Amino acid sequence: MREIGHWVDGKEFLGSSGDTAPVTDPATGRVTGRVSMADAADGRVAIASAKAAFPAWRDLSLTKRTQIVFRFRELLDQRRPELAKLITAEHGKVLSDALGEISRGQEVVEFACGMPHLLKGAMTENASTSVDVCSMRQPLGPVGIISPFNFPAMVPLWFFPIAIAAGNTVVLKPSEKDPSAALWLAELWAEAGLPAGVFTVLQGGKTAVDELLTNPGIKAVSFVGSTPIAQYVYATASAHGKRVQALGGAKNHMLVLPDADLDATADAAVNAGFGSAGERCMAVSVVVAVGDVADRLVPKIAERAAAIRVGDGTRSCDMGPLVTAQHRDKVAGYIDSGERNGASVVLDGRHVRPDGAAGGFWLGPTLLDHVTPEMKVYTDEIFGPVLSVVRAGSYDEAMTLINTNPYGNGACVFTRDGGAARRFQNEVEAGMVGVNVPVPVPMAYYSFGGWKNSLFGDTHAHGTEGVHFFTRGKVVTSRWPEPARSGLDLGFPENS
């Protein structure tokens, strides 16, 4: 049985708690390893290591820091198939999806390679007589990152390249469901030349999280997960004086107007609804169809979804299993609930025949029509391959539905009408908006984050907002007495 430990001071560390949790291959149901679960003492050891490494890393030149980040980028690019296999083995998503996850994370590494430019301050000469004023941004210190199971590589990569390039040290707490990707990334950092202690991995559950939220050695916390936990992280860490960005849950809506290209819309709904078995915070979970467009759209979605090949992610399937048996059963329960409450089950994933082992955590694509806003299948974040169709009589009715939803992560509109699309992007209450784009995840040089109950804190992830989150401003006002000038020096002026 494989033992999966922490990463502290540049090496693997099993910790002192003796507690472990099973790590399972979702495609087989087989336990493949046991991950160490930190106690508070293990957390303090990890944080102390990051704290000790901070001064030297902060004071290393930007040039040398950037060289290490760039070397990490090169190694990640060369060896990402290794990481993809680890992700598929513990999360269950198909290999192509795992590779895509890594590519999106790598974009943030590439963005962080421009940190010398991103950290430039400003300078005003002679603000007052012989008085100069300059501004600068400096790192915070050790920072904590708490990442979810659904993107064991990409979500940490949204945060730590920027934090590290800006001069911080990082303690990453990955999900205990798929912990190996974090250790693989730690080893890659070491190979790239990152000093010991700058990147630390703390495995575990709530005890490890609470240590990051309350320990005074941690200066900021980045979190991605469900809304109830995001609220807890924000409230607890803020109460302990930390800067917090806590990204919560989602219920992403796709508004379809009657003039939309229905073949392109159906493709988009299937891709965004069932990719990674719907275990994405940017998955489309609700199609809001205006007028009678649902009568033409629903059969097209059903035809495409029925052709999805469900099975083991290593077998060139389209969609893999869900992450755990408990989660599979919970998602299936939502389908039961929707059916009991009057939704039409157009495509039923409860009876899928997968290309995989009988013990895998299988649930096929499910399409529910005539869903209404009071049903739990609509109100709750399901986080599985269940796509609901809600019918609206008009654009205004649809927008009211979308904007009164408590979540505001992402939303998209499908239409050929530029005026309607422009109105939608102006009026919709969501942090990321797609126009004929179903999963509007911005590039790394823009910010990622939602509105309403999808974000707690005022700073989104990556982009320049990420740089500002992991640094703080300082303004220096200076005046120097003029030195006496003496002697001759005809040499060319040199920098010193």
N, C-alpha and C positions, 0 to 999 in steps of 0.2 A: 504494500500500500504506500503510495507516494506521499511524502510529507511536504507540505507547502508552508514555508515560514514567512517571517518578516524580512525586511532588508534594512539593516542599520549599520552605519559606519562602513559602508562599502562592501558588506558581505551579508549572507543569509544568517538569520538569527531566529531560533525556534521559540524564544521567550521563556518566561518562568511560570506562566499560568497552568500549563499542562492541558488546557482546554482545547478541543479541536471540533471542527464541524465537517460533515461529509461534503465532498465535491463530486458531482454526478455528471455523467454524459447523458444529456437529455434524449439522444437518439437511441439509447439502449436501456436507460434506466439503471445502468450499472455505476456503483460508486468507484471512482478512479483515484481518489486521493482524500487526504484529510488536511484541512487548513488550520493553522494555529489561530486561536482566538485570544486576542490580547486582553490582559487585565490592566488595571490602572497603572501598575508598576511598569509593565511593558510599554505603555503609552508614554510614561515619563522618561523612560530610557530613550525612546525614539525621538521625542521632542528635544531632550537634552543634546542629543547628537546633532540635530539640525541647528540648534541654538549655538553650539560650539563652532560649527562650520561657517556660520553666517559672516563674521567680521572679515575673514580672509577672502571669501567669495565676493562680498560687497566691494572690497577694495581692489580686486583684480580688475585690470583694465578692460574696458568695453571691447577692445580688439580681441583680447584673449578669450573673454567670455563668448563672444560671437563665434570665434573659431571652433570652440567646443560644441556649440549649438549646431553649427553647420556640419561638423563631423557626425553628430548624432543624426542629422537629416540624411546624410549620405548612407550611413549604416542602416537606417530604417528603410530607405528606398531599396537597398540591395537585399535585405533579409525579410521583407514584409510577408512573403509566403509562409515563413516559420510562425510568425505571429498570427496569421490568419488561421492556421491549423489549430493553434491553441484556443483561439476564440471559438471556433466551430466545435471543438471537443468539449468545451465547458458551457457555452451558451446555447449552441444548437443551430445558429443561423448558418445558411449555406456559405460555402467558401467564397463565392463571388461577392456576396454581401459583406463578409468579413474583410475582404480586400478593399471594398469600397469604403468601409468604415475607416480603415487605416489611411487610405488616400485623403479623406477629408480631414483627418487629424494631422496628417503631414503638411497640409496647407497652412496650419497654424505654426508649425515648426518653421516653415519657410518665411512666414510673416515675422516671426520672432528673430530671424536672422537679420532683419533690418532694425534691430533695437538701437544701434547708435544714432540713427536718424530719429527714431521715435522718442528718444529720451532728451533730445536737444531742448534746451531752455531758451530764454530770451534775455536781451541785455539792453539797457538804456544808459547811454553815456551822458554825464553832466545833467542828471535829473535835477540836481541843485548844484550850486557852484562847487566844482571839484568833487561832486558826489555821484557815484555810479550805482546803478541798481541792476541786479541780475536775478533770474529765477532758475530753478533747477528741480528735477524730480529725482527722488532717492528711494531705494527699496525699503520695504516695511520691516523685514526680518523673516523668521520662520512663518510659513503660511500652511494651512491645512486644506486639503482637497478631499471631498467625500463624493465618490462616484457611484453610479448605479450599475445594475447587472446588464442592462440592455446594450450598452456600448463600453465594454471594458477597456478598449484602447482609445476610441475617439473622444469620449468625454474627458478623461484625464488630459488628453492632448489639447483640448480646448484651453486648458488653464496652465499646466506646468511649463510649457516652453516659454510663455510670456513671463511667468513669475521668475523662472530661473535666469532667462536672458536679462531681465531687469535687475538682477542682483540679489533676489531672495533665495532662501532655502525652502524646500518643500517636504511636507509629510503627506503622502497619499494614502487614504483609507479606501481600498477598492471594495466591491461587493464580495461577500464570502461565497456567493454562488459561482463566480468565475474569477478566482484570484490570481491565476498564473500569468495573465497578460501583464499585470503590474510588475511582477518579479522579472519578467523578460525585458521589460522596458528599463528597469533598474540596472540590469546587467549590460544592456546596450549603452546606457549613460556611462557606466564605468569604462566600457571599451572605448567610448568616445573621448575619455580623459577627464570626465567630471570628477572633482575631488570628493572623497568620502564625506558623507554627511550632508551634501547639498541636496541629494534626492533620497528620500527615505520612504519605505513602504511599511505601513502598520496594518496588519490584517485584523479582522475582528468584526464585532457587532456593535451594539449600543454602548458598551463600556468603552470601547476605543473611540467612538464618536464623541461621547461625553467628555473624555479627556481632551480631545481637540477643541471642544467648544468652551471649556472652562479653564484650561491651563494657561497661565499668563504668558508662557513662552510663545504661544501661537498668536500672531498679530491679526490675521484675517482668515476667513473660511469661505471656500467656494463649495457649493453643494448642488447636485442635481438628483431629483428623486420625486416622490409623490408629494402632493400639496400638504397633507397633514405633517409629514416629517419636515418639509421645507419650513413650515411655520414654526415648528419646534426648534429647528436649527437656528432660524433667524432670531427668535425670541431669546434663546439661551445664550448664543454667542454674543448678541448685541448687549445683553445684560452684563456680560463680562468684558465689555469695552472693545470688542473686536469689530472690524469691518466685515460685512457679510454680503454675499450674493447667493441667494438660495432660489434655484430654479425649480418650480413645482410641476404639477400635473397639467394635463391638456385634454381638450375635447375639440379637436380641429374640424372645422366645417368646410365643406366644399359647396359653394353656391353655384347652381347650374341654371342659367337663363335659357329661355326657349330657343334662342338663336344660336346656341353653342354647337360646335362641331361634335356630334354625339359619339362618333367613333373615337376621336382623340380624347374626349371626356371619359368614355368608358375605359380606355387604356389607362388613363391617368388615375381613375378611381381604384382600379384593380392594383396597379403598381404601388400606389400610396397607401392603400388600405391593407394589403396583405404582405407587403415586403417585410422581411424579418418577423413573419407571423404576427404582424401588427404590434410588436413590442418596440415601438418607437414613440418618443414624445412628439414627433412631428408627423405621425401617421394620420391620414384622413380617416376619421371614424364616423362622420356624419355627412351624407350627401343631402343638401337641401335643394329640392327640385321645385322650380317655380312653374305654376300652371300645369299643363298636361304633359310636360316634357318627361316626367317619370315613366309614363306609359311606354315611351319609346326607349328610354335610357336603361331601365331596370333589366329588360331582357338582354341587352348588349353586355351589361356588367356580368350578369349571371352566366352567359355563354363563355366569356373570357375567364371568369373565376373558376368555372367547372373544369377548365383545361389545365389548371395549375397542378403540377406534379409535386405532391407532398412526400417528404421522406428524409433520409439521412443526408445531412449537408455535405458529406464527402462523395455523394453519388450523382452529382450533377442534377440534383432536384431543384425545383423552383422555390420551395418553402420548407423550412425545417420544423422541428418540434417546438413546443413551448419550453420554458426554462426549467420548470419543475412540475411534478405530478400535481401538487397542490394548486399551482397557478392554472394548469390545464383544467382541473376540475372547477375552479372558480369561474373561469371564462365560460365553460360549458353551462354553468349554472345561470349565467346571464342570458344565454340563448333560451334556456328553459323558461326563465322569467319573462322574456319578451314574448315568447309563444303563448304563455298563459294569459298575458295581458292584451292579446289581440294583434300582435304584429304578425305579418305573413312571412313564414320562413321560405324564402325563394330558393336558397341553397343552404343545405344543412351540413356543417362540418363535423358534427358529432359522430357521423358514421363513415368517416374517411377511411380509405384503404391505402395506407402509406407504403412507400418503398423503403422499409426499415424494420428494425427489430420490433417484436410484439411488445416489449417492455418500454418502448419510447413514449414520450409524452405528447401524443399526437392529437391534433385538432385541425380540421380542414377549414378552408375559407367558408365563411358564413355570410349570407346576404339576407337582411331583414327589411321588408317593405312595410309601409303604413305604420311606421314608428311614430309615437306622439311624445311631446315633451315631458309628460309626467311619468313615463316608463323609466325604470331603473337602467334599462339598456341604453337610454339616452342620457340620463342625468349623471351616471357614474363613468369614471375613466376605466374602461374595460382592459385595455392594454393586451389585446389579443386580436385574432383574425376575424373580427366581427364588424361588418359595415352596415350601418343603419341608413335607411332612406326616409327622410321626413318630407312631406309634401306641403308646399306653401302656395297660397293663392296669388301672391304678388311679391314684387321685389321688397316693398316696405315691410310686409309681414315676415319675409325671410330675414331681413336685416334686424328686425326687432328680436327674433328668435336667437340669432347669432350674438347680438350685443348684450342680451340679458343673461346669457350663459356665464357662469362664474369664472370660467377659464378664458384665457386670451393669449394662448401661445402662438398659434398660427391660424390663418384662414386663407381661402383662395376663391377666386371666381372664374368661371368658364363662360365666355361670351365672345361674340364677334363685334360687339358694340363698344367702341372706345370710350364713349361718354359714360356708359354704365360702369365700365371697368374703372374709370377715373373716379367716379362717384363712390364706388365700393372701396377703393384704396384710401379715400379720404375719410369715409364714415366708419369703416369697420374698426372695432375695438380689439385689436390684436397686435402683438409686437412684430410679427413677421407675416407678410402678405404676398400671396402669389396671384398673378394674372395669367391664366392659362398655364400655370405651373403648380403642380399639386403638392409638392413638399418644398416650401420656400425657405430652405436652410441657406442663409447668406454665406458668401465667401468669407475667408478668415479676416479680411481687411474691413469687413463690416461687423456689426455686433450681432450676437445671438441672444434672444431673450424675449419673454412674453410680457403681457400686461395682466392686470387683475390677479386672480389666485394662481397664476402661472409664474409669478416672480415676487420674491420678498427681498427688499433692498432696492437701491436705485441704480444699480450698475449691471449691465448685461455682460455676457461672456465675449471673449476675444475682440479683435479689432482694437481701435484706440481706447475704447472703454475698458478693455482688459488691461491695457498698459496703465491707465489711470488708477484702476482698482489696485494693482500691485505696486504702486508707487505713491509717494506723497510729496506735495509741493513745499518748496522752501524758497524764500526770497532773501537775498543778501544785499544790504546797503553798505557801501564802503567809501571811505575817503582816506587818502594817503598824503602825508606831508611831502612836498616836493624835495627830492634829494639834491644836494649840491652837485653840480656838473663839473667834472674835471677830467683832464687827460684827453689824448687823441686815440681814436681807434678807426682806422680806415678799412677794416675788414668788412666783408659782406655780413649784414645782420643775420644771426642764427637763432633758431628756436631753442628754447631751453626749458 
